[in-house]
């Protein structure tokens, strides 16, 4: 069709980003967010499709490092800013960008690519599987209380300026990364994302607030960033709290932070999004039904170099299994691979031995972070057991100790 696909030039960023806004409905990004994304954009990893002088497609990637089961932090391409002009849908624009991007990721030596999907039905055909889920909740604090463990009463809550508290909050975040697969290690500049608070986006909410949870010696054990929405009805206050981030390195501090946000005066509802699927708060609230839980896809994972990706993580039990993997979009991953893991290490190499399990690269990506089980996928007909007993052992090996979690978008 005469389209030109090439790497973006720095002077084209405004046109390119405006195309992205139009692809997502046309609403302009607030100035603060626009400035941040301009600074974070890696120009040499950004692709543009042109039809003459018109930019009709965009895609980019961030150079992330992401935690995987076992605590390793692995290079991963954070696929982002993917959009196609409504005038150019179903012309192969997206496929051409995905093809070029995954080839580039492979050439750059990154074993993984990850993304968040505006439409989760789009990316399975490119080999992405849902690797992590996010939990949303709306807690009715008129009926729900937070039960705290011993030590929570000794935790001090201190309101601070969000910018001044940033270094302390970042230390807490960094300490959590190795223990939670899916968490990106914070790259320079990304700490600014959690402070975005454009007035145009508040919708009547108060400015961003930050509270620190401190131990007896003043050490910062956790933090919460939140906004209060001070609403009123004829019968009285009807305010709510939106929890934007809440992290802690200590169970007592974690519970104390939830008790704090659920006890703010003149508010009766606490809303939180992008929480881990196994968030400990589920064991702290006194009535989980009145916490209105909703689970949805959060992080989509693509194994770009299958062998390197599987060798980068650890496994829950010793395993020796031959995987017959189908991968049409990245054919270099297709074929049989022997995965062997025990206390001495992990190996994943090509083999001519008979296969024990057959599955697609998409389904292997879905279990990579430990957020889904091979047994569950087999029950859905997406994994076939070719050697009796192999499925149960492999499923236990891939299982994670905690649910994978993506704490913020990109």
N, C-alpha and C positions, 0 to 999 in steps of 0.2 A: 504493500500500500504506500510505499515511499516514505515510511517512518524512519527516523534516525534515532538510534539508541546509543548514548554515549555518556561518559562521566560528566557530571555537572561542573561548570566553571563558577568561580566565586562570585563574579559579577552578575550571575543569573539567579542567585538565590531567591531574591524577592519574587521574580516571576514564577520560579519553581514552587515556592512555598504557597503562593496564591493559588496555583493549580491544585495543590493539595487541599487547601481550604475549600475550593469549589467542589472537589471530589467528595468532600464530607459535608456537603450541604450549603457551603458558601459563607457561613458565619465567620467573621475574621477573629483570629486569635487575639486576646488582649495584649497590649503592648509589652507587658512584663514577660508573658510567656513567649511571645514572638522573639524578644531579645535573647531569652535563655536558649531557645531552640536554635537560633542563629549561631550562638556561641558554641553550642554542643554539636552542631552538624559537622560531620567529618566529610568535607567536600570530596576528598579522593575516594570515598566509599559511597558517594551519592550518584544515582543514575537518573537520567532524564530522557524521555522520549519526545521527540519533536516532530510535528507535522508542519513543515515550512517554518514559519516564525512562531508557531504556537506550541507551548509546552502542553503535552496531552498525557503524560505519565510521569510518575515519580516513585522512587524507592531509595532507601538509604540503609545504613547499618552503623551501629555503635560498636566500638571495640570493648566489649564487656569481659569480665572474668566472673564466672558463676560457680557457686558451690554445688558439689555433687555428693551423692552418698559416700560416706567415709571421710568427708571433711576437706578433700582437695578442692581448690579453686581453679577452674579450667577456662581457657580462652573460649569465648562464645560470641558469635556475631548477633547483636541485638537488632533484628530486622525492624525497620520503622519507616514512617512517612510514605507508606505505599498507597498510591491512589491513581486512578485512571479517569480522565475526563468523561463525563456522561455522553459526550458525542462520539467517543471512540471505544465504547464497550464492545466486547465480543469480536475484537479484531486481532487478538493475539498479543496485545500490548502487555498485559500482566504476565503472561507466560514468558514472553521474551525477557522481561525484567527479572523474573524468578530464575530463569535459566542462567542469565549472565551473573546474577548475584551469587548463586550457589557455586558456580564455577570459580568466581573470584574468592569466595570464602575458602574453598578447598585449596586454591593456589596460595592463599595466605596462611595456611597451616592451622586454621581453627577447626576443631573436630565437630563443633556444634553450631547450630543456628537456632535462635529462639525469637518468638514474636508474641504480641498480644493481638487478637483478631477482632476487628469491628464486626466481621461476619464469619463465624467459625466454620461455615460450610465451604469457604473458599479454599482453605489451605491443605486439606487432606490430599488433594490430587498432586500436591508438590512434596508429599512425604512428611508433612508435619502431623504430629499426634498431640493430643491434649495431655501435657505432662504434669500440670498442677492446676488445682481448683482454688477459687477464692470464696470466702464466706462473707455474706452480708448479714447484718442483724439490726433489728429495731427493738430496743429493750423498753418495755413499759415500766418505768421506774416507780410508778404509783403502786405496782403490784409485785415488782421483782426487787430483791435485795442481793447484794454481793456478799457471800460468805468468805471471810478471809482466814488464811492459816495463821498459826502462831508466828509472831514476829512482825506482822503487818502494822500493828499499832506503834511500833518503834520507828517506822519509816516516816521521815519528815517530808511533807509536801511544800514546795516553794515555787511560787509564781515568778517567772523570769521573762525577760525580753527574748523572743525566739531567736533573734540574731546573736545576742550575747551568749545564749545557751548552746549555740550550734556545735562548738568543739566537743562539749561534753556529750551531746546527743550522738554525735558521729562516733565517739569512742564506744558507746553502748551498742550502736548498730554494728560496728566492725567486729565486736566481740561475739555477736550472734551469728555472723555469716557462716563460719565453718560448720556449725551445728544444724543448719537448715538448708537442705538442697533447694535450688532454685533462686536463692538470694543472690543478687549481684553484689560483688564487692564494689564499694563506692569509688568511681573514677573521678578525677578532678573536675569540678564544675557541677556534678550531679547533686551535691549537698544543697545547692540552691533551689532545686525543685521542691523540696519540702517546705520552703519558705514563701513560695508564690502565694500571693494574697491580693489579686487585683480587685480594687474597689468595685469595678463594673461587674464582677462575678459574685459578689457577696449576697446579693438578693435579700438585703435586710439583716444579714448576720453580722455579728460583732467581728472586729479584727481578729486575726490569728492569735491564739494564746498558747503558752507553753508552760507546763508544770514539770518540775524535776522531782523525782523520788530519791531522797538522800538517806544514807545509812547513818548510824550513830556518830561516825567520825567525819561526816560531811561528804563521803564519797558518793558520786552519782551512780545510782543503781538502775535508773530507768527514767523515762520521760513520756509525756503525752503532748501532742499538738492537737488543738481542737478549736472549734468555733461554736459560740452560743448564738442561737436564734431566739431573741426575746419577743415572743408572740403573746398576745393578750386576747382573751375572750370576755364576754359579759360576766361570766361567772368567776373570772380571775385569770391568773397566768397560765399559759399553755406553751411555755418555752421548750426548746429542744437543744441537744448538744450533738454536734457532728464530730466524731473522733477521726482525725486524719492520719495520725500515727500514734502508736502506743507500743513501746518496746521496753524490756527490762531484762537484766541478767540474773535476777534473783526472784524466786517465786513470791516471797512476801511483798517485795516492791511491786511486782506485777499485779497482784491482787489489790494492793493499796491504791494503785493508779486507777484500776477499774472502779473501786469503791468511790474514789474521788470524783470521777467524771459522772458516775451515776447518782451522785449526791449534791450536785451543784444547785443552789437555790433557784427557785422559780422555773425549773425545768422538769419535765415529766417524761421525756423520751430521749433516749440515747441511740444514735445511729452510727454504725461503723461499717465500712466496706473494705474489701481487699484484705480480709483477715485469713490466717491459715485455716485449712479445713478442719484441723484438730486443735483449734485455739483453746488453750487452757481455760479461757473465760467460760466455756461451756460447762465446766465443773465448778465454777464459782457462783453462777446465777442460781437463784433459788427456784426459778420457774423457766425452764428452757422453752416451753410452749409460747410463753408471752414475750419471748425474745425474737420471734418471727425470723427464723433462719432461712437463708436462700443461698444455695450453692450454684456456682457457675464456672465456666472455663476461665482460666486466668493466664496460663503460660503454655504456648504451643512450642513443641520441641522438634528439631530436625537433626538426625544424625548425619553429618556431612562426610566424615571419615569414620566408618562404622568401627573398624578395629581399634583405632586410637580412642574413640569415645568410650567403648566398653572397657578398655584397659585403664581409663582415667578414674573410674569409680571403684568402690569396694563392694563386696557382696556379703549377705547376711550369714550364709552357710557355704561350706565348700561345694563347688559345682564343677562338673565336667560335661558339657552338653554341646552337641553340634546343631547349629541353627541354619536352616535353609531360608534365606532372606530374599524376598522379592522387592526390587526397587527399580521401577521403570524410569523415574525422573533422574535418579543418580545411579546409573547402571554399574558404576564401579563398586557399589556396595553389594550388588546382587551376588547370589551364590551361597556356598556353604562355609560357615565359620565355626571353628572350635573355640568355645569359651571355657577356659579353665581358671578357677580361682580357689585359693586356699590361703592359709596363714603365711605362706611364702611369697605370695604375689598373684598377679593376674596376667593372663595371656589370652589374646584373641587373634587367631591367625586363620588363614584360609586352609581348607582341608578337602580331601577327596573322600573322606569317610562318610558312611551313611548318616543321613540327618535324623536327629531325635525330635526336633520341633520344626514346623514350617509356619512362617508368619511374614507379614510385610514390614518394610522399614518404618512405616507409619506406626504400626502397633508396637514395634520394638522401642520407638521413641516415646510412646505413651507410658511404658513401664520404666524408662531409663532413670527417672528421678525417684522412683519408688512410690509414686502417687496412684498407680493402678496395679492390678495383679494380672499375671499371665493366666491364672485360673479364671478370673472374671472375663477376660477377653476370649478365652477358649469357650466359655459358656455361651458367649455371643457368636460363636462360630468364626472368630477371627484368628485363632491360633489352633493349629492341628498337632496333636501328639502322635508322633510316628514310632516312638519307642515307649512301651508301657512304663510308667513311673517317672519318666523324664520331666513331665509337666509340673508335678507337685514340687520336685526338688528345685527346678529352675524358678518357679514362682516364689518359693521361700528365699532363694538367693537374691532375687531382684527386689524383694520387699524392703522398704525403708523403715527406720525406727520412728521417724516423724514424717508428717505430710510435707511435701515440698511446698514452697511458698514464694510468691512474687509480691513483695510489699509495696511496689509502686509501678506505675505505668511507664512506658517509654515510646 
